[in-house]
Amino acid sequence: MKDFFLKGVTLSEEEKLVVETVQDLCRKEIGPRAAEVDRDERFPWENIEIINEIGLNGLFIPEAYGGSPVSKTAWLVILRELSKACPSTAIIFATTSHCCYPIVKFGTPEQKEKFLPMFLKGALGAISMTESHAGSDVRSMKSTAIKTSDGYVINGTKTFVTSGDTADLFSVFLNVRENGKTLGLSPFVITKDMPGFSVGKKEEKMGVRASSTAGIVLEDCLVPEDHLIGVPGEGFKILLDYLNDSRPNIAAQAVGVAEAAFEAAVSYANERVQFGKRIIEHQGIQFMIAEMATRIQAAWQSVLHVAKLMDLGHEDFSAEASMAKLMASEMAEKVTSDAIQIHGGYGYCRDYPVERMMRDSKITQIYEGTSQIQKIVIGRYFTEKK
Ligand SMILES: Cc1cc2nc3c(=O)[nH]c(=O)nc-3n(C[C@H](O)[C@H](O)[C@H](O)COP(=O)(O)OP(=O)(O)OC[C@H]3O[C@@H](n4cnc5c(N)ncnc54)[C@H](O)[C@@H]3O)c2cc1C
């Protein structure tokens, strides 16, 4: 658990044990593979197997369904550790939890019994909202679920689905239509073996290259009625609730990758000699290190603050969740870039990990709502209704 940025973080003894287990696996297995899976753009199945062997999916499944959940604070410490080691692995793991969130929070006991236990056996999950014309403006999605006497008939094409080609189960937001009327959005549970489901375009990405990002195509996909989560057409509230919960996860991912770049920069600056002394002894570099550490600390404290609100049971934390994501992702872009600067020309080359970290950090400013969208959420919070 020893780590400058973990000072003062309060976890239970069980949580500390999980964090230490994750730290150990990150050091021995997940971290050492990060460069290779990035270079080869290869899905890190070995890492997912390790995550399943130690039962990490249990952390987001309620006890009543066989899981062993932890506090949001512990959860974010764990995501941050995984992201320090391999941001692609961290996002694949987090995305499985994102898939489960609507089921855990809004599903019936029967739906939880039906869908959650498979994750304890290692199923991968995905969550899908985005369509080619509906990104930030997610409400403009066109995919439909039309109610029939046999269930819902689903048609549509979704883009940019993390684990789209590897997941077993998907939580997919769709427009519900009944008797010729559009009721609104709802999340549906769709499994990859359902007739009418297929994988679409796979993206070639700048960063988090070991995680896969693919489209999914739903063509007259017949889904049983009990695969709709919540009240038909009232799922926009679920979507907003989900985003409030997931944004701190992305913030923790950003902090993790920034910290990894920071540690690499500190280590390099303590070794590299120019003008007869270690470059960390040049005040220009020392000031950069100081600013990087301060930025990381500020962003991480913002992440811990929203985690505390959530652990204390506050329900109104949307502004704080967006602030944490905005601050952490902007910080990660800056800190990873500075880490390259400290490495000079070597930082720009693939022998050193910081160039991957800069590429891996960029996505945190984009998914689960871009930085501009976070500012809209925060700004709206303080706008009085007149
Ligand atoms: C690697 C990767 C993984 C992803 N994983 C998933 C996933 O698992 N599931 C899923 O559903 N989606 C996923 N996404 C999609 C992601 O959430 C969207 O890309 C993101 O929400 C932005 O949408 P967009 O790309 O269509 O950009 P747009 O919405 O078209 O935005 C383009 C630009 O305009 C700005 N902009 C838009 N509206 C406004 C406004 N009102 N005011 C000011 N600026 C604005 C944006 O900030 C951005 O800078 C993923 C994307 C990537 C790249």
The ligand as an SDF file (V2000), in Angstrom:
LIG
                    3D

 53 58  0  0  0  0  0  0  0  0999 V2000
  -11.7430    4.3930  -27.2600 C   0  0  0  0  0  0  0  0  0  0  0  0
  -13.1790    4.7390  -27.0920 C   0  0  0  0  0  0  0  0  0  0  0  0
  -13.9870    3.9530  -26.2860 C   0  0  0  0  0  0  0  0  0  0  0  0
  -15.3480    4.2570  -26.1500 C   0  0  0  0  0  0  0  0  0  0  0  0
  -16.1480    3.4230  -25.4050 N   0  0  0  0  0  0  0  0  0  0  0  0
  -17.4900    3.6290  -25.4070 C   0  0  0  0  0  0  0  0  0  0  0  0
  -18.3740    2.6690  -24.8150 C   0  0  0  0  0  0  0  0  0  0  0  0
  -17.9380    1.6500  -24.2620 O   0  0  0  0  0  0  0  0  0  0  0  0
  -19.7180    2.8850  -24.9070 N   0  0  0  0  0  0  0  0  0  0  0  0
  -20.2410    3.9860  -25.5190 C   0  0  0  0  0  0  0  0  0  0  0  0
  -21.4480    4.1340  -25.5530 O   0  0  0  0  0  0  0  0  0  0  0  0
  -19.4280    4.9230  -26.0740 N   0  0  0  0  0  0  0  0  0  0  0  0
  -18.0700    4.7680  -26.0320 C   0  0  0  0  0  0  0  0  0  0  0  0
  -17.2330    5.6890  -26.6320 N   0  0  0  0  0  0  0  0  0  0  0  0
  -17.8180    6.8740  -27.2590 C   0  0  0  0  0  0  0  0  0  0  0  0
  -17.5180    8.1630  -26.4800 C   0  0  0  0  0  0  0  0  0  0  0  0
  -18.2440    8.1990  -25.2860 O   0  0  0  0  0  0  0  0  0  0  0  0
  -17.8190    9.3370  -27.4230 C   0  0  0  0  0  0  0  0  0  0  0  0
  -16.7780    9.3420  -28.4090 O   0  0  0  0  0  0  0  0  0  0  0  0
  -17.8650   10.6590  -26.6990 C   0  0  0  0  0  0  0  0  0  0  0  0
  -19.0010   10.7290  -25.8690 O   0  0  0  0  0  0  0  0  0  0  0  0
  -17.8860   11.8540  -27.6610 C   0  0  0  0  0  0  0  0  0  0  0  0
  -18.8050   11.6710  -28.7040 O   0  0  0  0  0  0  0  0  0  0  0  0
  -18.3410   11.8980  -30.2190 P   0  0  0  0  0  0  0  0  0  0  0  0
  -17.0850   11.1270  -30.4050 O   0  0  0  0  0  0  0  0  0  0  0  0
  -19.4630   11.6000  -31.1120 O   0  0  0  0  0  0  0  0  0  0  0  0
  -17.9590   13.4180  -30.2920 O   0  0  0  0  0  0  0  0  0  0  0  0
  -18.9830   14.6440  -30.5240 P   0  0  0  0  0  0  0  0  0  0  0  0
  -20.1100   14.5470  -29.5750 O   0  0  0  0  0  0  0  0  0  0  0  0
  -19.2920   14.7400  -31.9670 O   0  0  0  0  0  0  0  0  0  0  0  0
  -18.0680   15.8780  -30.1010 O   0  0  0  0  0  0  0  0  0  0  0  0
  -17.0880   16.4580  -30.9580 C   0  0  0  0  0  0  0  0  0  0  0  0
  -16.5290   17.6810  -30.2280 C   0  0  0  0  0  0  0  0  0  0  0  0
  -17.5860   18.6320  -30.0090 O   0  0  0  0  0  0  0  0  0  0  0  0
  -17.6750   18.9280  -28.6320 C   0  0  0  0  0  0  0  0  0  0  0  0
  -19.0770   19.1730  -28.2850 N   0  0  0  0  0  0  0  0  0  0  0  0
  -20.1580   18.3930  -28.5430 C   0  0  0  0  0  0  0  0  0  0  0  0
  -21.2720   18.9310  -28.0510 N   0  0  0  0  0  0  0  0  0  0  0  0
  -20.8950   20.0870  -27.4470 C   0  0  0  0  0  0  0  0  0  0  0  0
  -21.5820   21.1100  -26.7430 C   0  0  0  0  0  0  0  0  0  0  0  0
  -22.8980   21.0490  -26.5070 N   0  0  0  0  0  0  0  0  0  0  0  0
  -20.8720   22.1680  -26.2820 N   0  0  0  0  0  0  0  0  0  0  0  0
  -19.5380   22.2420  -26.4710 C   0  0  0  0  0  0  0  0  0  0  0  0
  -18.8260   21.3000  -27.1210 N   0  0  0  0  0  0  0  0  0  0  0  0
  -19.4990   20.2490  -27.6000 C   0  0  0  0  0  0  0  0  0  0  0  0
  -17.0940   17.7230  -27.9180 C   0  0  0  0  0  0  0  0  0  0  0  0
  -16.6430   18.0620  -26.6210 O   0  0  0  0  0  0  0  0  0  0  0  0
  -15.9660   17.3590  -28.8520 C   0  0  0  0  0  0  0  0  0  0  0  0
  -14.8520   18.1700  -28.5840 O   0  0  0  0  0  0  0  0  0  0  0  0
  -15.8710    5.4150  -26.7760 C   0  0  0  0  0  0  0  0  0  0  0  0
  -15.0440    6.2140  -27.5580 C   0  0  0  0  0  0  0  0  0  0  0  0
  -13.7310    5.8850  -27.7380 C   0  0  0  0  0  0  0  0  0  0  0  0
  -12.8750    6.7530  -28.6330 C   0  0  0  0  0  0  0  0  0  0  0  0
  1  2  1  0
  2  3  1  0
  2 52  2  0
  3  4  2  0
  4  5  1  0
  4 50  1  0
  5  6  2  0
  6  7  1  0
  6 13  1  0
  7  8  2  0
  7  9  1  0
  9 10  1  0
 10 11  2  0
 10 12  1  0
 12 13  2  0
 13 14  1  0
 14 15  1  0
 14 50  1  0
 15 16  1  0
 16 17  1  0
 16 18  1  0
 18 19  1  0
 18 20  1  0
 20 21  1  0
 20 22  1  0
 22 23  1  0
 23 24  1  0
 24 25  2  0
 24 26  1  0
 24 27  1  0
 27 28  1  0
 28 29  2  0
 28 30  1  0
 28 31  1  0
 31 32  1  0
 32 33  1  0
 33 34  1  0
 33 48  1  0
 34 35  1  0
 35 36  1  0
 35 46  1  0
 36 37  1  0
 36 45  1  0
 37 38  2  0
 38 39  1  0
 39 40  1  0
 39 45  2  0
 40 41  1  0
 40 42  2  0
 42 43  1  0
 43 44  2  0
 44 45  1  0
 46 47  1  0
 46 48  1  0
 48 49  1  0
 50 51  2  0
 51 52  1  0
 52 53  1  0
M  END
$$$$
